[in-house]
Each structure stands twice: as structure tokens, then as C-alpha cells.
Amino acid sequence: MTQHETDNTTTQETEDQQSSHPRVPIRRFDIFAEYNRQKAIEDGIPPDEAMGYGLWLAKVVASRSFGRSALSKPPSELWEMGKDGDEGRIEPQGKSKWRSLDGKPQTDDLFEKEIVRRMGADFYHKVFVPALEEAIAAGKSYQAIRDTLRKGWTV
């Protein structure tokens, strides 16, 4: 094996290791945001808006603005609720496709920054998303996967 072949093999192994492990610990928040992004797409919300929705809902639930009863609603209905300025922190949007929390629109770009880049784009696309897609396809609830998926993902 030549030095170039050895370098390429080592580089590939390093890239594989990087994509199989997140840059930082995966939080329940990350799982919840992605789970709800995927459910929103299933419910007909466009992919870019679904990213904003997943992030928005994760923050709303983390702050307990809506409470657990809202989680029984389909994503499209809950997304529409956010347009009305419910619970004080969520500001009315009028014609905007983004919901705001404390004056900051919850966009697809913000999802990329706060979820995808935080854990690493390779890990997100190659490991995280497929694992959640598989769990959702198997009919698993967020509660059923929030801790079990995280156990295998160490930094």
C-alpha cells in the first residue's frame, strides 16, 4: 500500500468516525425538534417551514407555553395556533411563514444553526435523520425514542 493510499484510508476512517458521532451531546430538545420537523412534513408543512416549526415547537414546549395538551394536535393545526400570538411569548405573524419567540423568527436557518451545526452536519444527515425516520416509520412515539436513541450517540 502506498503512502497516498494509507492517507486516504485514514482520512476515510476519520470521516466515518466523525459522521457516526455527534460533535456535542444530543439533547432531548434535538430529538423533539427533529421528530416534530419530520411529523410536520408528513402533515403537509413545506420542508423549510417544518424546520422552523420543529424548532419553534421544541422551544415552546421547553418553556411550557402551551402545555402537553397542544401536543395531541396535528402539526398543521398547532402551527396555525402560533400565528395568533397565543400564550404571550409567541408573537403574531400575519402573512409570515415563520413563528417568532421573543421577537426572533424560528426559521430553517436557525434550525440549521441550533440543531444541525451544533451536532455536526455529517452526523445529522447520515445518522440522526435516518434514525428518526426509521423510528417514525415504525410508529414509535417521541417518548419511546427520546432516551434510547441518545444512548448510542456519544461524543
N, C-alpha and C positions, 0 to 999 in steps of 0.2 A: 504494500500500500504506500502510495506517495504521500509526502507531507501535505500536499493540497487536498488529497482525498481524506486524510486524517483530520485536517482543519474543517472540511465540510461536514464530516460525520460529527465532530464535536459541536460545531455550530448548530446542526440539526437537532442533536440531543438537547442542547441548551434551550433552543426554541421550543421543543416539545415539553421540556420541564416547565418553562415559563408559561406556556398556554394551559398546562394541566393544574397549575396552582395560581391562586389569586395573588395580587400584589399586597393586599391587606386582608384582614379577616372579613368574611362575608357576614353581614348582619341580617337579622330577621327583616329589617327595613328593605334591604336589597331584594330579598326573596319576594316580599309582599309587593314591591313596586313592579318587579318583572312579571310576577304572577298576574297582577291586575292589568299590566300592559297587554299581555297575551289574551286575557279574557276579554278585554275591550276590543281587540282586533276581531275576535270571534263574534262579538256582538255588533260589528259593523262600524266601529270607530276607525277612521283612517290611521295608518301606522304612525305617522308623525304625531298626530293628536293623542294616540294611545300612549305614546311615551310620556307626554305631558300629563295625561290622565293618571298613569301608574304612579308617577312621582307625586302628583298633587294628592291623590288618594292616600298614599303612604304617609305623607306629612299630615294630612287632615286626621287620619286615624291615630297617628302617633301623638297628636295633640289632643285627641279625643273630642274634636269639634262636632262630629256627627254621632259618635257612639256606635255601638255594634249593630243597631237596627238598620242602619244605612247599608251595611254590607250584604243584606239579603236582596237588595235591589240590583237589577241588571246594570252593567256599566253605563250604557247609554242614558238611562234614567238618572243615575247618580251624577253623571257628567253634566246633564242639563240642570240639576239642582244647584250645582256650583255657579251657574250663571246668575242666580238670583241673590247672591250675597248672603246666603244662609250662615248663621252662627257667627256673624260679626267679622271673623278673620278672612272669610272668603269674599272677595270683592266682586261686584257685578262686572260683567264683561261686555255687555251689549253685543256687538257683532263679532268680537274677537273669538278665535277658536281656542285661546288659552285661558285658563283659570289663573287667578293670582292669589297668592298668600302673602299678606303683609306688604302689598304693593309690588311683588316680584312675580312676573308671569312664569308659570310652570310649563316650560317648553321642552321640545325634543332635544334642543341643545343643552338645556340644563340637566336633563336626564343623562345625556352623554357624559357630561362633566361629573355629576354627582354619583352616578351608578357605574357607567361603563368604564370611564377613565380611571376611576377610583380603584376598581378591581383589576383593571388591565383589559384592553380591547380583545386581545387574543383569547384570554380566559373567558371573557364574556361571550364571545361569538362561538368559540369551539367547545366549551364545556357547560357554562352556565345556562345559556338559552336552550340548547338541546336537552339538558336535564329537566328543565321546567316544562318544555314542550312535551316530553315523554310523560312526565307526571300528570300534566293536564289531560293528555290523550288517554291516560289510564283512569281518568275520573277522580284523581286524588284532590282533596281539598288543600287549601293553603295550610291549615292547621296540621294536616297529615304529613306535610313535607318540610315545614319551616325549620325544623331542627335536624331531621335526618339527612337532608341534603348538605347542610352546613358541616356536618361531622367529617365528611370526607375531603373537605376543602381546607387544607391548612396552608399557611403562608410559608 
